[in-house]
Amino acid sequence: MGIVADVFKALADPTRRTILDELTECTGQTLFELCGRLTTRHGLASSRQAISQHLDVLEAAGLVETRREGRYKFHYLDTGPLEEIAVRWLDRPGAPQTGETDTTSGTTHDTGTTSDTGTTGK
Amino acid sequence: MRIHMTSVFVDDQEKAHRFYTDVLGFRTKHDVDMGGGARWLTVVSPENPEGAELLLEPAGHPAVKPYRDALIADGIPLAQFAVDDVHAEYERLSALGVEFTQSPVEMGPVTTAVLDDTCGNLIQLATEAPAPE
C-alpha cells in the first residue's frame, strides 16, 4: 500500500518521468551521464543535487536501483513496482488480459471502467 | 594568454605514463626526475605536439583521494579530450580492455563517452557534430 503510494508520488513529477525515460533507453547510468542527458536532450537545467534528490525519490519507490560497482555508482531502472500496479488493476478477471489485446475478447464489456475499445470520449 | 598545461593526479606515474602513451596514444614531452621517486612527466597530442601539455602529477596529497572518490562515484570526468570519432575510439579502446562508465551518447552538439584511466580518473572523450551545411 505504502509502496504503491510512493510509486504514484514518484511518477507525478515530469522530471522524474524523464529520468525513467532515459534509463529505459540505457539502464545503468552514472549521475553525470543522467544529468548530461537531461540537460542536452530535454533542456532540464536542474542542478546535480536536484537530480540526485529526484533519484532518491525514485529509489524509495523502488523504481530505480543504485548499485555501486567498483568506484562508481550506477542507476538501474526497476519496473517491478509498475508490474504490481498492473496486477492490482489490470490482471484480474474482467480486465483486459495481458498478452492479448482486448479488441476481440468479450471479457471487458461488463466492467464499466476502462474498455479501450468502447466509447472513450463521451 | 594561452592554456599551456593542465594536470591530472595519477595514482602511479609509471602506470599512467604507459596508459596515456601506449593506450590513449599521447607522446611524452617532458620526463624529468624530481627526486624522491617523483617525475615531472607531461604528455602532448601527436596531432599537436606544441599544444597544451598534460601533467601526470603524483596523487600523494591527502586531499586528492576524497576529492576524486566523490567525483568518480558520480561519474564526473576530470579531463576532456577531443577525438574525431568517439564511436571508433570507444571500439578501439574497449578492445584494448579500457573500461567505460559511459558508452557514446549524443548530447546536443557533441557525442561523448567516459573512460577510466586506471590511475584514479575518469576522462571524457568528445566529438563535435559537424556543422550543418
gemmi code that builds the backbone of each chain (N, CA, C; Angstrom):
import gemmi

chains = {
    "A": [
        ("MET", (0.847, -1.205, 0.000), (0.000, 0.000, 0.000), (0.875, 1.244, 0.000)),
        ("GLY", (1.788, 1.298, 0.959), (2.705, 2.432, 1.036), (3.587, 2.525, -0.180)),
        ("ILE", (4.043, 1.359, -0.629), (4.917, 1.340, -1.797), (4.187, 1.899, -3.009)),
        ("VAL", (2.954, 1.428, -3.208), (2.204, 1.899, -4.378), (1.994, 3.405, -4.301)),
        ("ALA", (1.699, 3.907, -3.104), (1.545, 5.358, -2.946), (2.836, 6.070, -3.326)),
        ("ASP", (3.974, 5.512, -2.907), (5.261, 6.106, -3.265), (5.477, 6.105, -4.770)),
        ("VAL", (5.041, 5.037, -5.418), (5.222, 4.942, -6.867), (4.456, 6.064, -7.564)),
        ("PHE", (3.238, 6.282, -7.146), (2.470, 7.350, -7.786), (3.067, 8.720, -7.500)),
        ("LYS", (3.519, 8.907, -6.286), (4.158, 10.182, -5.954), (5.413, 10.368, -6.816)),
        ("ALA", (6.173, 9.291, -6.963), (7.399, 9.376, -7.762), (7.079, 9.696, -9.217)),
        ("LEU", (6.006, 9.095, -9.730), (5.661, 9.276, -11.140), (4.956, 10.601, -11.411)),
        ("ALA", (4.561, 11.280, -10.363), (3.782, 12.512, -10.547), (4.628, 13.660, -11.076)),
        ("ASP", (5.937, 13.528, -11.005), (6.815, 14.639, -11.388), (7.371, 14.414, -12.798)),
        ("PRO", (7.235, 15.408, -13.678), (7.689, 15.208, -15.065), (9.194, 14.970, -15.186)),
        ("THR", (9.995, 15.618, -14.342), (11.440, 15.374, -14.419), (11.746, 13.920, -14.064)),
        ("ARG", (11.049, 13.411, -13.068), (11.300, 12.011, -12.687), (10.848, 11.049, -13.779)),
        ("ARG", (9.773, 11.407, -14.468), (9.355, 10.539, -15.582), (10.393, 10.582, -16.703)),
        ("THR", (10.977, 11.753, -16.918), (12.017, 11.860, -17.952), (13.245, 11.049, -17.565)),
        ("ILE", (13.586, 11.055, -16.281), (14.708, 10.225, -15.814), (14.428, 8.759, -16.147)),
        ("LEU", (13.191, 8.315, -15.904), (12.847, 6.921, -16.212), (12.919, 6.671, -17.719)),
        ("ASP", (12.506, 7.662, -18.531), (12.616, 7.517, -19.990), (14.069, 7.277, -20.399)),
        ("GLU", (14.963, 8.074, -19.836), (16.378, 7.948, -20.209), (16.970, 6.626, -19.705)),
        ("LEU", (16.516, 6.178, -18.549), (17.007, 4.885, -18.049), (16.413, 3.730, -18.846)),
        ("THR", (15.237, 3.958, -19.438), (14.659, 2.932, -20.302), (15.518, 2.770, -21.549)),
        ("GLU", (16.011, 3.901, -22.061), (16.869, 3.824, -23.250), (18.182, 3.136, -22.933)),
        ("CYS", (18.728, 3.423, -21.750), (20.009, 2.821, -21.372), (20.051, 2.724, -19.847)),
        ("THR", (19.914, 1.524, -19.328), (19.931, 1.375, -17.886), (21.366, 1.240, -17.403)),
        ("GLY", (21.612, 1.659, -16.162), (22.976, 1.604, -15.642), (23.754, 2.857, -15.979)),
        ("GLN", (23.264, 4.005, -15.499), (23.945, 5.265, -15.804), (24.483, 5.908, -14.529)),
        ("THR", (25.594, 6.609, -14.690), (26.104, 7.426, -13.588), (25.257, 8.695, -13.481)),
        ("LEU", (25.380, 9.361, -12.343), (24.679, 10.633, -12.164), (25.124, 11.627, -13.238)),
        ("PHE", (26.404, 11.618, -13.553), (26.942, 12.528, -14.568), (26.260, 12.326, -15.920)),
        ("GLU", (26.131, 11.067, -16.335), (25.504, 10.795, -17.625), (24.039, 11.226, -17.620)),
        ("LEU", (23.327, 10.885, -16.554), (21.918, 11.255, -16.465), (21.740, 12.774, -16.550)),
        ("CYS", (22.555, 13.498, -15.810), (22.450, 14.966, -15.827), (22.722, 15.493, -17.235)),
        ("GLY", (23.718, 14.931, -17.903), (24.037, 15.352, -19.264), (22.875, 15.116, -20.208)),
        ("ARG", (22.259, 13.953, -20.093), (21.119, 13.636, -20.958), (19.952, 14.572, -20.692)),
        ("LEU", (19.676, 14.838, -19.418), (18.529, 15.691, -19.080), (18.756, 17.111, -19.585)),
        ("THR", (19.983, 17.583, -19.470), (20.282, 18.949, -19.893), (20.260, 19.077, -21.410)),
        ("THR", (20.999, 18.183, -22.078), (21.195, 18.383, -23.511), (20.019, 17.879, -24.339)),
        ("ARG", (19.300, 16.891, -23.837), (18.216, 16.336, -24.647), (16.856, 16.879, -24.262)),
        ("HIS", (16.730, 17.345, -23.042), (15.405, 17.760, -22.569), (15.378, 19.203, -22.070)),
        ("GLY", (16.531, 19.864, -22.124), (16.570, 21.252, -21.682), (16.265, 21.427, -20.204)),
        ("LEU", (16.473, 20.372, -19.434), (16.203, 20.446, -17.994), (17.478, 20.879, -17.284)),
        ("ALA", (17.541, 22.129, -16.936), (18.768, 22.658, -16.343), (18.740, 22.533, -14.818)),
        ("SER", (18.270, 21.398, -14.336), (18.264, 21.192, -12.891), (19.686, 20.959, -12.401)),
        ("SER", (19.924, 21.329, -11.158), (21.252, 21.110, -10.598), (21.471, 19.614, -10.380)),
        ("ARG", (22.744, 19.266, -10.259), (23.092, 17.871, -9.980), (22.442, 17.422, -8.669)),
        ("GLN", (22.420, 18.326, -7.710), (21.801, 17.984, -6.418), (20.310, 17.707, -6.569)),
        ("ALA", (19.656, 18.524, -7.392), (18.214, 18.329, -7.580), (17.951, 16.978, -8.242)),
        ("ILE", (18.762, 16.631, -9.240), (18.588, 15.336, -9.908), (18.863, 14.203, -8.918)),
        ("SER", (19.855, 14.404, -8.090), (20.181, 13.400, -7.082), (18.996, 13.180, -6.139)),
        ("GLN", (18.311, 14.269, -5.785), (17.139, 14.138, -4.911), (15.991, 13.436, -5.637)),
        ("HIS", (15.813, 13.743, -6.917), (14.794, 13.030, -7.697), (15.101, 11.527, -7.713)),
        ("LEU", (16.378, 11.199, -7.860), (16.759, 9.783, -7.881), (16.483, 9.121, -6.535)),
        ("ASP", (16.663, 9.872, -5.456), (16.347, 9.327, -4.130), (14.864, 8.957, -4.029)),
        ("VAL", (14.003, 9.829, -4.566), (12.564, 9.562, -4.528), (12.240, 8.314, -5.354)),
        ("LEU", (12.846, 8.234, -6.544), (12.609, 7.073, -7.412), (13.124, 5.792, -6.762)),
        ("GLU", (14.240, 5.920, -6.054), (14.804, 4.743, -5.397), (13.904, 4.307, -4.232)),
        ("ALA", (13.381, 5.284, -3.480), (12.494, 4.952, -2.357), (11.236, 4.250, -2.856)),
        ("ALA", (10.801, 4.591, -4.064), (9.611, 3.961, -4.639), (9.946, 2.626, -5.301)),
        ("GLY", (11.207, 2.272, -5.336), (11.615, 1.001, -5.917), (11.735, 1.022, -7.430)),
        ("LEU", (11.633, 2.208, -8.036), (11.687, 2.292, -9.497), (13.113, 2.382, -10.025)),
        ("VAL", (14.023, 2.795, -9.152), (15.430, 2.888, -9.530), (16.246, 2.165, -8.475)),
        ("GLU", (17.199, 1.402, -8.962), (18.109, 0.735, -8.042), (19.507, 1.299, -8.264)),
        ("THR", (20.160, 1.669, -7.169), (21.519, 2.181, -7.259), (22.473, 1.071, -6.865)),
        ("ARG", (23.429, 0.823, -7.732), (24.423, -0.202, -7.422), (25.810, 0.395, -7.497)),
        ("ARG", (26.589, 0.107, -6.495), (27.970, 0.539, -6.513), (28.796, -0.556, -7.164)),
        ("GLU", (29.495, -0.203, -8.224), (30.354, -1.183, -8.907), (31.745, -0.604, -8.940)),
        ("GLY", (32.613, -1.195, -8.130), (33.939, -0.615, -8.009), (33.833, 0.759, -7.393)),
        ("ARG", (34.355, 1.745, -8.064), (34.359, 3.093, -7.500), (33.195, 3.929, -8.011)),
        ("TYR", (32.373, 3.334, -8.877), (31.295, 4.106, -9.486), (29.946, 3.685, -8.950)),
        ("LYS", (29.002, 4.588, -9.067), (27.617, 4.318, -8.698), (26.778, 4.407, -9.961)),
        ("PHE", (26.061, 3.311, -10.252), (25.204, 3.291, -11.441), (23.740, 3.199, -11.028)),
        ("HIS", (22.887, 3.780, -11.828), (21.452, 3.781, -11.563), (20.755, 2.895, -12.588)),
        ("TYR", (19.989, 1.946, -12.062), (19.286, 0.991, -12.926), (17.780, 1.156, -12.791)),
        ("LEU", (17.091, 0.954, -13.911), (15.634, 1.006, -13.914), (15.089, -0.294, -13.323)),
        ("ASP", (14.077, -0.190, -12.475), (13.382, -1.373, -11.962), (11.886, -1.172, -12.181)),
        ("THR", (11.322, -1.953, -13.096), (9.900, -1.781, -13.410), (9.010, -2.652, -12.532)),
        ("GLY", (9.607, -3.346, -11.558), (8.833, -4.221, -10.670), (7.593, -3.546, -10.081)),
        ("PRO", (7.745, -2.365, -9.491), (6.568, -1.712, -8.890), (5.467, -1.423, -9.899)),
        ("LEU", (5.832, -1.191, -11.169), (4.805, -0.948, -12.181), (4.026, -2.221, -12.461)),
        ("GLU", (4.730, -3.353, -12.388), (4.040, -4.628, -12.591), (3.034, -4.874, -11.474)),
        ("GLU", (3.389, -4.463, -10.262), (2.439, -4.619, -9.156), (1.162, -3.838, -9.417)),
        ("ILE", (1.341, -2.651, -10.011), (0.160, -1.847, -10.333), (-0.675, -2.563, -11.395)),
        ("ALA", (0.020, -3.112, -12.384), (-0.686, -3.808, -13.453), (-1.469, -4.985, -12.892)),
        ("VAL", (-0.843, -5.703, -11.962), (-1.515, -6.859, -11.381), (-2.732, -6.408, -10.579)),
        ("ARG", (-2.551, -5.316, -9.869), (-3.627, -4.870, -8.971), (-4.895, -4.490, -9.739)),
        ("TRP", (-4.697, -3.766, -10.866), (-5.897, -3.271, -11.540), (-6.181, -3.915, -12.890)),
        ("LEU", (-5.151, -4.462, -13.485), (-5.359, -4.971, -14.845), (-5.434, -6.483, -14.909)),
        ("ASP", (-4.676, -7.145, -14.074), (-4.519, -8.589, -14.221), (-5.515, -9.323, -13.324)),
        ("ARG", (-6.785, -9.105, -13.564), (-7.784, -9.841, -12.813), (-8.962, -10.134, -13.734)),
        ("PRO", (-9.842, -11.037, -13.311), (-10.959, -11.396, -14.188), (-11.744, -10.155, -14.573)),
        ("GLY", (-12.069, -10.069, -15.825), (-12.847, -8.917, -16.258), (-11.990, -7.796, -16.789)),
        ("ALA", (-10.682, -7.883, -16.522), (-9.793, -6.849, -17.030), (-9.198, -7.328, -18.343)),
        ("PRO", (-8.750, -6.387, -19.174), (-8.071, -6.815, -20.407), (-6.903, -7.716, -20.048)),
        ("GLN", (-6.781, -8.851, -20.734), (-5.719, -9.795, -20.425), (-4.395, -9.295, -20.971)),
        ("THR", (-3.380, -9.409, -20.168), (-2.066, -9.055, -20.689), (-1.664, -10.114, -21.688)),
        ("GLY", (-1.015, -9.681, -22.746), (-0.525, -10.625, -23.745), (-1.505, -10.816, -24.885)),
        ("GLU", (-2.768, -10.475, -24.678), (-3.670, -10.488, -25.818), (-4.466, -9.193, -25.797)),
        ("THR", (-4.728, -8.711, -26.952), (-5.418, -7.428, -26.998), (-6.886, -7.633, -26.667)),
        ("ASP", (-7.485, -6.573, -26.260), (-8.867, -6.680, -25.814), (-9.859, -6.384, -26.923)),
        ("THR", (-9.360, -6.305, -28.136), (-10.260, -5.894, -29.212), (-11.253, -6.994, -29.550)),
        ("THR", (-10.846, -8.241, -29.361), (-11.737, -9.314, -29.774), (-12.406, -10.006, -28.601)),
        ("SER", (-11.788, -9.972, -27.446), (-12.370, -10.700, -26.331), (-13.581, -9.956, -25.801)),
        ("GLY", (-14.517, -10.727, -25.338), (-15.722, -10.095, -24.815), (-15.679, -9.945, -23.312)),
        ("THR", (-14.495, -10.052, -22.736), (-14.418, -10.112, -21.284), (-14.473, -8.750, -20.629)),
        ("THR", (-14.393, -7.713, -21.397), (-14.262, -6.419, -20.733), (-15.554, -5.617, -20.703)),
        ("HIS", (-16.540, -6.107, -21.417), (-17.659, -5.207, -21.654), (-18.485, -4.936, -20.403)),
        ("ASP", (-18.256, -5.728, -19.391), (-19.150, -5.605, -18.256), (-18.569, -4.816, -17.077)),
        ("THR", (-17.308, -4.434, -17.192), (-16.661, -3.860, -16.019), (-17.048, -2.415, -15.797)),
        ("GLY", (-17.466, -1.776, -16.862), (-17.909, -0.402, -16.695), (-16.782, 0.557, -16.392)),
        ("THR", (-15.557, 0.124, -16.576), (-14.461, 1.027, -16.237), (-13.701, 1.491, -17.459)),
        ("THR", (-12.846, 0.633, -17.974), (-11.820, 1.162, -18.855), (-11.924, 0.823, -20.318)),
        ("SER", (-12.842, -0.041, -20.738), (-12.660, -0.675, -22.039), (-12.188, 0.303, -23.109)),
        ("ASP", (-10.984, -0.004, -23.623), (-10.353, 0.868, -24.595), (-11.139, 0.939, -25.892)),
        ("THR", (-11.845, -0.150, -26.168), (-12.487, -0.223, -27.476), (-13.844, 0.465, -27.462)),
        ("GLY", (-14.340, 0.715, -26.312), (-15.666, 1.306, -26.237), (-15.640, 2.806, -26.489)),
        ("THR", (-16.714, 3.425, -26.212), (-16.757, 4.868, -26.385), (-15.880, 5.515, -25.338)),
        ("THR", (-14.931, 6.287, -25.803), (-13.972, 6.871, -24.861), (-14.361, 8.293, -24.505)),
        ("GLY", (-14.597, 9.099, -25.504), (-14.841, 10.499, -25.184), (-16.328, 10.818, -25.175)),
        ("LYS", (-16.942, 10.658, -24.066), (-18.369, 10.938, -24.007), (-18.652, 12.431, -24.082)),
    ],
    "B": [
        ("MET", (46.971, 35.447, -23.468), (47.063, 34.324, -22.545), (46.716, 33.028, -23.274)),
        ("ARG", (47.432, 31.962, -22.954), (47.175, 30.673, -23.598), (47.105, 29.584, -22.539)),
        ("ILE", (46.386, 28.536, -22.818), (46.425, 27.376, -21.912), (47.631, 26.545, -22.309)),
        ("HIS", (48.580, 26.491, -21.401), (49.856, 25.860, -21.700), (49.923, 24.446, -21.119)),
        ("MET", (49.321, 24.286, -19.962), (49.422, 22.996, -19.284), (48.254, 22.832, -18.332)),
        ("THR", (47.771, 21.606, -18.251), (46.800, 21.280, -17.213), (47.233, 19.933, -16.644)),
        ("SER", (46.617, 19.520, -15.553), (47.143, 18.313, -14.916), (46.038, 17.390, -14.444)),
        ("VAL", (46.360, 16.125, -14.353), (45.511, 15.172, -13.637), (46.397, 14.487, -12.605)),
        ("PHE", (45.809, 14.204, -11.445), (46.526, 13.433, -10.426), (46.470, 11.965, -10.799)),
        ("VAL", (47.580, 11.288, -10.678), (47.607, 9.857, -11.012), (48.177, 9.052, -9.845)),
        ("ASP", (47.585, 7.871, -9.646), (47.999, 7.019, -8.526), (49.439, 6.548, -8.678)),
        ("ASP", (49.823, 6.317, -9.933), (51.122, 5.691, -10.193), (51.636, 6.294, -11.504)),
        ("GLN", (52.717, 7.047, -11.431), (53.170, 7.768, -12.627), (53.597, 6.837, -13.749)),
        ("GLU", (54.265, 5.746, -13.405), (54.738, 4.846, -14.450), (53.559, 4.201, -15.181)),
        ("LYS", (52.609, 3.744, -14.384), (51.406, 3.132, -14.973), (50.642, 4.160, -15.815)),
        ("ALA", (50.551, 5.368, -15.298), (49.848, 6.432, -16.023), (50.576, 6.748, -17.336)),
        ("HIS", (51.896, 6.783, -17.279), (52.694, 7.067, -18.470), (52.385, 6.049, -19.568)),
        ("ARG", (52.353, 4.776, -19.167), (52.053, 3.725, -20.145), (50.641, 3.898, -20.699)),
        ("PHE", (49.681, 4.160, -19.814), (48.293, 4.269, -20.279), (48.114, 5.456, -21.233)),
        ("TYR", (48.663, 6.586, -20.849), (48.441, 7.786, -21.663), (49.206, 7.748, -22.992)),
        ("THR", (50.320, 7.006, -23.027), (51.046, 6.902, -24.300), (50.648, 5.647, -25.084)),
        ("ASP", (50.828, 4.469, -24.474), (50.579, 3.220, -25.213), (49.117, 3.037, -25.568)),
        ("VAL", (48.213, 3.375, -24.644), (46.804, 3.093, -24.885), (46.119, 4.290, -25.536)),
        ("LEU", (46.195, 5.438, -24.908), (45.495, 6.606, -25.472), (46.216, 7.155, -26.699)),
        ("GLY", (47.545, 7.045, -26.729), (48.288, 7.469, -27.919), (48.958, 8.828, -27.821)),
        ("PHE", (49.049, 9.396, -26.627), (49.779, 10.651, -26.482), (51.281, 10.405, -26.556)),
        ("ARG", (52.047, 11.493, -26.613), (53.501, 11.411, -26.766), (54.148, 12.096, -25.569)),
        ("THR", (55.233, 11.507, -25.071), (55.934, 12.097, -23.932), (56.573, 13.418, -24.339)),
        ("LYS", (56.359, 14.450, -23.524), (57.001, 15.739, -23.816), (58.157, 15.988, -22.848)),
        ("HIS", (57.873, 15.872, -21.567), (58.928, 16.018, -20.565), (58.870, 14.858, -19.596)),
        ("ASP", (60.048, 14.368, -19.221), (60.104, 13.317, -18.206), (61.382, 13.571, -17.405)),
        ("VAL", (61.234, 14.288, -16.307), (62.383, 14.742, -15.528), (62.288, 14.194, -14.119)),
        ("ASP", (63.391, 13.586, -13.673), (63.424, 13.049, -12.310), (63.468, 14.207, -11.316)),
        ("MET", (62.507, 14.237, -10.427), (62.435, 15.320, -9.446), (62.972, 14.895, -8.089)),
        ("GLY", (63.485, 13.683, -8.008), (63.966, 13.173, -6.728), (62.805, 12.630, -5.906)),
        ("GLY", (63.155, 11.732, -4.979), (62.124, 11.151, -4.114), (61.118, 10.304, -4.865)),
        ("GLY", (61.507, 9.855, -6.054), (60.614, 8.978, -6.818), (59.609, 9.719, -7.674)),
        ("ALA", (59.570, 11.041, -7.584), (58.588, 11.800, -8.369), (59.214, 12.289, -9.671)),
        ("ARG", (58.386, 12.367, -10.713), (58.854, 12.845, -12.019), (58.018, 14.029, -12.468)),
        ("TRP", (58.665, 14.916, -13.222), (57.920, 15.953, -13.945), (57.600, 15.336, -15.293)),
        ("LEU", (56.360, 14.851, -15.408), (56.005, 13.993, -16.524), (54.834, 14.621, -17.276)),
        ("THR", (55.093, 15.017, -18.521), (53.995, 15.601, -19.305), (53.874, 14.887, -20.648)),
        ("VAL", (52.651, 14.874, -21.154), (52.396, 14.297, -22.482), (51.664, 15.332, -23.330)),
        ("VAL", (51.781, 15.137, -24.650), (51.080, 16.011, -25.604), (50.417, 15.141, -26.668)),
        ("SER", (49.531, 15.745, -27.405), (48.912, 15.033, -28.510), (49.865, 15.000, -29.691)),
        ("PRO", (50.035, 13.847, -30.347), (50.880, 13.798, -31.548), (50.300, 14.663, -32.672)),
        ("GLU", (49.006, 14.963, -32.583), (48.382, 15.820, -33.593), (48.735, 17.291, -33.369)),
        ("ASN", (49.249, 17.587, -32.171), (49.554, 18.983, -31.845), (50.663, 19.014, -30.790)),
        ("PRO", (51.887, 18.600, -31.191), (52.965, 18.429, -30.198), (53.379, 19.733, -29.523)),
        ("GLU", (53.087, 20.859, -30.138), (53.420, 22.138, -29.499), (52.236, 22.694, -28.699)),
        ("GLY", (51.186, 21.918, -28.642), (49.985, 22.380, -27.947), (50.061, 22.148, -26.453)),
        ("ALA", (48.914, 22.245, -25.811), (48.852, 22.141, -24.351), (49.397, 20.804, -23.870)),
        ("GLU", (50.130, 20.874, -22.760), (50.676, 19.655, -22.142), (49.759, 19.194, -21.021)),
        ("LEU", (49.731, 17.885, -20.843), (49.006, 17.312, -19.713), (50.036, 16.772, -18.731)),
        ("LEU", (50.010, 17.322, -17.526), (50.940, 16.900, -16.476), (50.338, 15.740, -15.705)),
        ("LEU", (51.065, 14.639, -15.636), (50.623, 13.470, -14.861), (51.261, 13.590, -13.478)),
        ("GLU", (50.484, 14.098, -12.563), (51.017, 14.557, -11.285), (50.765, 13.540, -10.183)),
        ("PRO", (51.759, 13.276, -9.320), (51.560, 12.299, -8.237), (50.374, 12.700, -7.350)),
        ("ALA", (49.621, 11.665, -6.926), (48.374, 11.922, -6.194), (48.563, 11.803, -4.681)),
        ("GLY", (49.764, 12.105, -4.224), (50.072, 11.846, -2.819), (49.403, 12.777, -1.811)),
        ("HIS", (48.974, 13.947, -2.242), (48.380, 14.884, -1.274), (47.099, 14.298, -0.670)),
        ("PRO", (46.932, 14.403, 0.655), (45.771, 13.762, 1.296), (44.420, 14.288, 0.802)),
        ("ALA", (44.390, 15.454, 0.221), (43.106, 15.987, -0.266), (42.662, 15.310, -1.559)),
        ("VAL", (43.612, 14.683, -2.261), (43.281, 14.168, -3.596), (42.277, 13.025, -3.530)),
        ("LYS", (42.492, 12.101, -2.602), (41.645, 10.902, -2.583), (40.163, 11.218, -2.323)),
        ("PRO", (39.836, 11.949, -1.250), (38.402, 12.240, -1.044), (37.792, 13.056, -2.185)),
        ("TYR", (38.570, 13.951, -2.740), (38.104, 14.765, -3.873), (37.767, 13.879, -5.068)),
        ("ARG", (38.701, 12.999, -5.416), (38.464, 12.164, -6.589), (37.404, 11.096, -6.331)),
        ("ASP", (37.419, 10.520, -5.113), (36.427, 9.478, -4.814), (35.011, 10.008, -4.994)),
        ("ALA", (34.775, 11.221, -4.513), (33.428, 11.788, -4.589), (33.033, 12.042, -6.038)),
        ("LEU", (33.960, 12.552, -6.834), (33.638, 12.840, -8.234), (33.447, 11.554, -9.032)),
        ("ILE", (34.301, 10.591, -8.778), (34.237, 9.348, -9.543), (32.962, 8.575, -9.227)),
        ("ALA", (32.537, 8.598, -7.959), (31.301, 7.891, -7.595), (30.136, 8.384, -8.441)),
        ("ASP", (30.120, 9.675, -8.744), (29.040, 10.239, -9.552), (29.357, 10.218, -11.049)),
        ("GLY", (30.497, 9.659, -11.405), (30.826, 9.512, -12.827), (31.337, 10.773, -13.493)),
        ("ILE", (31.861, 11.696, -12.699), (32.269, 13.000, -13.251), (33.714, 12.950, -13.742)),
        ("PRO", (33.933, 13.253, -15.024), (35.294, 13.213, -15.561), (36.122, 14.421, -15.117)),
        ("LEU", (37.431, 14.209, -15.071), (38.343, 15.275, -14.629), (39.100, 15.912, -15.782)),
        ("ALA", (38.979, 15.353, -16.963), (39.591, 15.974, -18.135), (38.784, 15.551, -19.351)),
        ("GLN", (38.893, 16.339, -20.390), (38.160, 16.036, -21.613), (39.104, 16.126, -22.806)),
        ("PHE", (39.071, 15.091, -23.646), (39.893, 15.085, -24.850), (38.986, 15.040, -26.076)),
        ("ALA", (39.401, 15.753, -27.099), (38.646, 15.756, -28.354), (39.129, 14.605, -29.231)),
        ("VAL", (38.194, 13.909, -29.838), (38.535, 12.853, -30.796), (37.687, 13.054, -32.053)),
        ("ASP", (38.222, 12.546, -33.185), (37.492, 12.735, -34.440), (36.210, 11.912, -34.470)),
        ("ASP", (36.272, 10.711, -33.886), (35.117, 9.809, -33.938), (35.045, 9.043, -32.625)),
        ("VAL", (34.166, 9.494, -31.750), (34.114, 8.897, -30.417), (33.664, 7.430, -30.480)),
        ("HIS", (32.838, 7.093, -31.465), (32.415, 5.686, -31.586), (33.602, 4.798, -31.935)),
        ("ALA", (34.435, 5.262, -32.867), (35.606, 4.473, -33.276), (36.583, 4.343, -32.109)),
        ("GLU", (36.785, 5.413, -31.356), (37.683, 5.346, -30.201), (37.126, 4.403, -29.131)),
        ("TYR", (35.823, 4.442, -28.965), (35.185, 3.546, -27.993), (35.466, 2.089, -28.374)),
        ("GLU", (35.321, 1.766, -29.659), (35.583, 0.398, -30.115), (37.059, 0.045, -29.945)),
        ("ARG", (37.924, 0.948, -30.366), (39.363, 0.688, -30.305), (39.812, 0.478, -28.854)),
        ("LEU", (39.400, 1.377, -27.969), (39.866, 1.319, -26.585), (39.218, 0.163, -25.825)),
        ("SER", (37.959, -0.116, -26.109), (37.311, -1.259, -25.450), (38.041, -2.544, -25.794)),
        ("ALA", (38.455, -2.660, -27.059), (39.183, -3.862, -27.481), (40.514, -3.986, -26.746)),
        ("LEU", (41.058, -2.858, -26.296), (42.313, -2.875, -25.540), (42.070, -3.076, -24.046)),
        ("GLY", (40.806, -3.277, -23.673), (40.497, -3.548, -22.278), (40.170, -2.319, -21.444)),
        ("VAL", (40.027, -1.175, -22.089), (39.695, 0.039, -21.342), (38.227, -0.024, -20.904)),
        ("GLU", (38.012, 0.398, -19.658), (36.670, 0.354, -19.098), (35.990, 1.718, -19.269)),
        ("PHE", (34.758, 1.687, -19.741), (33.985, 2.917, -19.911), (32.855, 2.961, -18.890)),
        ("THR", (32.641, 4.106, -18.265), (31.468, 4.267, -17.402), (30.300, 4.845, -18.193)),
        ("GLN", (30.588, 5.330, -19.387), (29.518, 5.796, -20.278), (29.925, 5.492, -21.709)),
        ("SER", (29.130, 4.697, -22.384), (29.403, 4.464, -23.799), (28.910, 5.691, -24.586)),
        ("PRO", (29.284, 5.782, -25.861), (28.986, 7.014, -26.591), (27.497, 7.376, -26.597)),
        ("VAL", (27.214, 8.600, -26.226), (25.844, 9.119, -26.211), (25.851, 10.490, -26.870)),
        ("GLU", (24.869, 10.711, -27.727), (24.727, 12.015, -28.358), (24.100, 12.972, -27.362)),
        ("MET", (24.809, 14.036, -27.067), (24.304, 15.026, -26.122), (24.362, 16.400, -26.780)),
        ("GLY", (23.266, 16.756, -27.405), (23.234, 18.041, -28.092), (24.289, 18.073, -29.183)),
        ("PRO", (25.150, 19.086, -29.194), (26.098, 19.250, -30.294), (27.315, 18.332, -30.212)),
        ("VAL", (27.438, 17.546, -29.150), (28.588, 16.645, -29.037), (28.127, 15.225, -28.735)),
        ("THR", (28.979, 14.285, -29.117), (28.785, 12.910, -28.683), (29.921, 12.603, -27.729)),
        ("THR", (29.572, 12.086, -26.558), (30.587, 11.900, -25.523), (30.602, 10.459, -25.030)),
        ("ALA", (31.741, 10.087, -24.451), (31.881, 8.820, -23.747), (32.835, 9.087, -22.588)),
        ("VAL", (32.794, 8.237, -21.567), (33.642, 8.453, -20.399), (34.383, 7.161, -20.065)),
        ("LEU", (35.698, 7.275, -19.911), (36.519, 6.097, -19.631), (37.298, 6.269, -18.328)),
        ("ASP", (37.752, 5.129, -17.821), (38.566, 5.082, -16.603), (40.030, 4.996, -17.023)),
        ("ASP", (40.858, 5.918, -16.532), (42.263, 5.940, -16.975), (43.145, 4.987, -16.166)),
        ("THR", (42.546, 4.175, -15.325), (43.214, 3.159, -14.478), (44.127, 3.775, -13.425)),
        ("CYS", (44.174, 5.091, -13.357), (45.059, 5.766, -12.408), (44.274, 6.698, -11.505)),
        ("GLY", (42.956, 6.467, -11.442), (42.150, 7.221, -10.492), (41.266, 8.293, -11.085)),
        ("ASN", (41.225, 8.390, -12.429), (40.440, 9.462, -13.044), (39.471, 8.930, -14.085)),
        ("LEU", (38.389, 9.662, -14.244), (37.526, 9.456, -15.396), (37.852, 10.535, -16.416)),
        ("ILE", (37.872, 10.127, -17.674), (38.228, 11.017, -18.779), (37.087, 11.006, -19.789)),
        ("GLN", (36.664, 12.174, -20.210), (35.620, 12.249, -21.215), (36.228, 12.410, -22.606)),
        ("LEU", (35.711, 11.633, -23.544), (36.053, 11.819, -24.951), (34.865, 12.494, -25.623)),
        ("ALA", (35.146, 13.437, -26.497), (34.054, 14.172, -27.130), (34.338, 14.401, -28.601)),
        ("THR", (33.303, 14.208, -29.405), (33.354, 14.521, -30.824), (32.260, 15.527, -31.120)),
        ("GLU", (32.647, 16.644, -31.691), (31.649, 17.640, -32.063), (30.972, 17.226, -33.347)),
        ("ALA", (29.659, 17.384, -33.347), (28.915, 17.085, -34.565), (29.349, 18.069, -35.644)),
        ("PRO", (29.453, 17.582, -36.893), (29.817, 18.505, -37.972), (28.774, 19.611, -38.084)),
        ("ALA", (29.242, 20.810, -38.360), (28.324, 21.936, -38.503), (27.394, 21.678, -39.670)),
        ("PRO", (26.127, 22.014, -39.502), (25.184, 21.805, -40.617), (25.581, 22.633, -41.829)),
        ("GLU", (25.396, 22.036, -43.001), (25.795, 22.713, -44.245), (25.007, 24.004, -44.434)),
    ],
}
model = gemmi.Model(1)
for chain_id, residues in chains.items():
    chain = gemmi.Chain(chain_id)
    for i, (resn, *xyz) in enumerate(residues, 1):
        res = gemmi.Residue()
        res.name, res.seqid = resn, gemmi.SeqId(i, " ")
        for name, pos in zip(("N", "CA", "C"), xyz):
            atom = gemmi.Atom()
            atom.name, atom.element = name, gemmi.Element(name[0])
            atom.pos, atom.b_iso = gemmi.Position(*pos), 0.0
            res.add_atom(atom)
        chain.add_residue(res)
    model.add_chain(chain)
structure = gemmi.Structure()
structure.add_model(model)
structure.setup_entities()
